[in-house]
Amino acid sequence: MKNVFLSRILKYSNRILPLVLASALLFTGCNQTAKKNSDKSASVPAITEKSFGVFPDGSTASLFTLENEDHMVATVTNYGAILTTLTVPDKDGNMGNIILGFDSLAGYLAPNPYFGAVVGRYANRIAKGSFVIDGEKYQITLNDGPNTLHGGAMGFNKQLWNAEIINNGDHEALKLTYHSADGEEGYPGNLDATVIYEWLGDSLSITYQAVTDKATPVNLTNHAYFNLAGEGTILDHELTLKASSYTPVDNTLIPTGEIAGVEGTPFDFLTPHIIGERIAEVPGGYDHNFVLDKSEAGKMELAARLKDPKTGRVVEVFTTEPGIQFYSGNFLDGSISSRGWDYVQHTALCLETQHFPDSPNEPSFPNTILRPEETFNSQTLINFSFEK
């Protein structure tokens, strides 16, 4: 499977920066035997659409099925641009879903912790729900104690996006668009956001774009909850993060402004560590932004590698973003059940590619203010493989 990734990455190299290939070779030990896998002639199946449920006002949501030529399947609904399932093989060829979620719209309409959603206009937290742009102070909706989380009370995860199946080179892609009006949740400017889901070989690509008519904070990510075993806990998963530093937080999970080194701390995942090995040393568990070791700002580079030792499944996350939020499912409390599974603490984890939390209030952090003459561009690749 790793060799298939290498040949596929070559196939799509016109859209993925060459550094991805170099990182993949370094990180997974892929070798030159990939050629025998490069001759597959099967085409990527077409994207299909079906009804996913009805809203109280009578409008409907759709569910789109995206399958690659190795029969890995992603399903996405246009409600919240939510990734509802990811079905991939284990080391024995058994296919299984590896993310938390629901099988109908009703589950997502009920309170839930952003399962699989695209969150925005600003992913993660903004302190006190306020910021200043060009001398003008803005107050946005508070929905996380004294702070704003993932865009506010009615963020992008609770909106019905327009959906279109498009041709993208030699395959189809799912294009989702949403118009966020000036003043929505208190944010300035009319913002038009686009998210494109597509398979690039054995990588699920998520591309984000946005334009605005007034300066506004923008930070978009996907909030999928991963459990590579499809059951049990993630405390036995093995994680590596390409991050030599992280942003410490206060007791409301707002960054202090410091960028601290991970060496000698339980935040050091530069080499593989079992997640449960040191989690007791982190009060409340992991819910921190890691500062990625980027060779150049905006480059597509390897950010994280997650492995389940039981099934052999491996997920590698590549991104153009400067940070990644590692969240160990601390607030899952068993109050939500789905697919025959009680979602208890540490059932799953999130690896949210992003700009840093509270960046509008931290001038030393990478800029998150989008202006009318600019276009927000971001891409994340989630590559799937297995190890025997």
N, C-alpha and C positions, 0 to 999 in steps of 0.2 A: 504493500500500500504506500509506503514511503517513496518507493521508486516511481509509482504512478504519479505521486505529487510532483516529483521532479520533472517528469516529461510533460505534465499538464502545465506546470508553471512556464516551461519553455514555450508551449503552444500559445499562452496568453501574455507573453512577455511584452507585447506592444501596449498593454494596459497596466502592467504591474512592473514597478521599477526593478531593474536588475539586482538591486541590493537584497530583495526578497530571496532570490535564488542563493546568493552568497550566504545569507543568514541561515537559510534552511539547510544548506550543506554543512555549515559549521555546527549547527545546533542538533541535528538529527542524525548526522553521520551517513547521509545518503551517499551512494557510490555510483560508479559508471555502469552498473548492470541495468540501469533503467531503460536502456534502449529496447529491450524485448517488450516493454510495456507501452512503447510509444506508437505502435502500429495499430492500435484499436481504431476501428472504423465506425463504431456505433455512434449515432448522433444523439445529442441531448434531447430527451423527450420534451414535447411541448408543455407549456404551463396550462393547467386546467383550473377552472373556476366553478364553485358551487355555493349555494346559500349557506350562511353560517348562523343566521338567527335574525330575529325581528326586534326592533326597538319599540318602546312603548308608543311612540308616535307613528308607528307603521312602516318606517323606513327599514331597510335591510342592510346587513353586513354580508360580505362575501369571504370565502376562504379559498386561497390560491395554493395549489400544489406545485412545487418546483422539484424536479428530479434530475439528477445527473446521470451520466452513462454508467456509473457504477451502482446505480439504484439507491443512492443516498437521497433522502427526501427531506425537504423543508416545507412546512406549511405556514402561511402568513395570512392574517386577516387585515382588511383595510380599516378595521376599528383599532385605533391606536398604533397602526403599522406593526402589529404584534406578531412576533415569531412564536407560533403556538406549539410546534413540534420540530424536532430534529432527529431523524432516524438514520443511524449509521451502524456499520458492522463492528463486531468485536473480533478478537483474535481467532475465534473459531468460526467466523462467518455469520454469526447470529446477529440479526438486525434488531435494534432497539432504540427507543426514544430516550434522549439524554437531557431534556430540559423540562422544567416544571411548567404546568399550565392546565388549561381546561379544554374539553372537547366540544363546547358550545359557547355561544356569545354570552349566555346568562352568567357563566362563571366570571367573565371579565367585567361585566356590568356591576357585579357585587364587589365590595371592598377587597382588594388584594394588593400585595406589595410589588406592583409593576411587572408581573410575570411577563417576560419576553417583549416588553413594549419599547417603542422609541420614545424617549423622554426628552422634553424640552418645554419651553423655548430655551431654558437653561438647565442642563442636567446637573445633578448633585445640588449642593447647598449654597445659598447666598445668605450671609449673616444679616439678621434682623429684617430680611426682605427689602433691603434698601441699597442704593448705589447712586453715584453721581456721574453724569456724563456731560462734559462741556459746561460745567458749572450748575447744571440743573439736577436736583435731587428727585429720584423716583422711588415710590413705595409700591412694592408688589405684594401679592397675597401671601400671608403667612399660613403654612400648613404643616409645619414640623416644629412644634413648640414656638420658640422665638424667631425661627428662621423659615426660609422658603426652601422646599425640596422639590427637585425635578419639575420645575416650571410653575408650581402652584396647585391650587385645588382642582382646576380643570386644565391640566397640562395637555401636551400633545398625545399622551397615552389615553386620554378620554375623548378624543375627537375622531370623527369618521373621515378618513382620508379618501380623496379621489384615487381610483386605481385604473391603471392601463397596462396591458401586456404589450411590450414593445420588442422589436427586433434589435438585437445588439450584436452586430457582426454575424457569427454563425449560430447564434442561439437566441432564445427568448429571455427577456428579463421582466421583472415586475416593477413598474414605476408607480410610486405613491406620492401624491402632492397634497399639501394643506396650506390654506391661507389663514395666517394668524393676524387678526385685525389689530390696528393701532389701539392700544389701551387694554387689550386682552390680558387678564391677570395683572394689569398695571404696567406691562412692558410698553415702551415707546416704539412707534413705527409699525407700518404694515410689513409683515414678513411672509415671504413665500418660500416654503420648505419643500424639498424633494428628497425622497429616499428610494434607492434602487437596490432590490435584492436580485442576485443572480448567482448561478454556479459558474465558477471558473475552475474547471477540473474538479478536484476534490476539496476545493475551498469555497465556502459560502461567502460571497462578497456583499458588503453593505456599504453603499456610497451615499453620502449626505451632501446636499447643497442647499444654500439659502441666499436670498437677496432681500434687501430692505430699502425703504424710502426714508428712514431716519435711523440715526445711530442707536444701536441696541445690543445688549449682551446675547450671544448665541453660543450654545454648547450642546451638541446632540450626541446621543449614544443609544445603544441597545442594552436593555436590562434583562437579558436572558439569565436564568438560574440553571447552572449545569450540575448534573450528577452523572458521571460517565458510566457508572454501573447500572443506572436506571432504578436504583433502590438503595436503601440503607443510608449511610452517612458519607460526607466528603472528607471527614477527618483522616481517612486513610489514603486519600488522593495525594499524589506527589506533584508539587508545584515548583516551577522555576519562573522568576521574574527578572527581566533584563533591566534592573533598576538598582543603582548604587545609593539612591537616596529616596526619601519619602517626605511627606508634609505632615508633621505632628498636628494633633487636633486638641481642642478644648473639650469640656464635658458635654457640649452640644454638637460635637463632631464638625466644628468649624476650624479650618486651619489656623494655626497661631501666626503664620507668616514665615516661620522658620523652615528651611530646607535642611534636613538632618541626614547624616550618613547612616546606612543600615548595618555597617560592620559591627559585629559583636552584639547585635540586638536580635530579637525574634522576628524582625522585619527583613532579615537578610535571606532572600531567596535567590541570590545570584547563582548558587548551586542548588540542585534539587533537595527539597525538604518535604517530609510528610507534614500535612497541614496541622494535624493534631499534636505534633511533636512539641510545639512551643506555644500553642494558643492560650494556655492557662496563664502565660506571662503577659498577655495583652488584655487589659481590663475590658470586658464586654465582647472580646473577640476582634477579629480583623474587620475594619471598615475604613480603610485608609487609601489615600491617593499616593501612588508610587511614581516617582519622577524617572521616566525612561531614559536610558543611556542612548541618546540619539547621536548619530554621526553628523546629522544636519537637520535642522528644523524642517518638518514637513515631509521627510523621507519615509517611504514605506519600509518598515523594519520590524523584526521579530520583537515582540513585547513579552509574551508569556508562553509557557508550555505546561500543560496539565495532563497527568497520566493516572489512570486507574489501574493498580497492579493486578486486580482480579480479572478484569475483562481484557486488559491490554489496550483499551482505547486510549488514544492520544489526541488532544486538541492543542493546536498551536495558533496563537493570535498574533497577527501582523497588523500594524496600524501606521497611519501618518500622524497620529495624535502624540502630544508630548507626555501624556500621563495615562495611567490605568488604575481604576479603583478596584481593589481586591476586597470583596465583602463575603464573609464566611457564613452568611445566612443566620446571623445572630438573633434576629427578631422573629424568625419563624417559630411559632409556638404551639403547633398542632391544632389550631382553630380552623385551618383550611385543609380539606381533604379533596383529592381528585385522582382519578385513574387508579382507584384502589389503594391509595397511598396517603398517609397522614404526613403533612408537611411540618415536621418538628424542627427544632433548632439544629443547624448544621446538616439539614437534609441536602442542601445544594449551596453553590457559591456563584458569585458574579465576578466577571472580569470586564469592567466597563471602560472602554477606551474613551479618553476625554481630554479636555483642558482641565485645569485644576479647579477644585471647589473654591468659591468666593473670590475668584480672580478679579471681578469688577472692583473689589475693595482692597486688592493687594497689587500695587503697581509693579512689584518685583516679579510677579507671576506672568507667564505668557499671556498676551493680550487676547481678550474674548469679545471686544467691542467691534461689531460689524457695522460698516458705514455704507451709505448709498452707492458709492463708486466701487464697492468691493463685492466679491462673491465668496461666501463661505464654502469651502471644499474640504471634505474629510472622507477617508476610506478605511475600512477595517476588513481584513480577511480572516475567516475562521477555518483553519485547515484540519481535516479529519484523517487519521490514520490509525494503525494499531501496531503493537509489538508483541511478538510471540513470547 
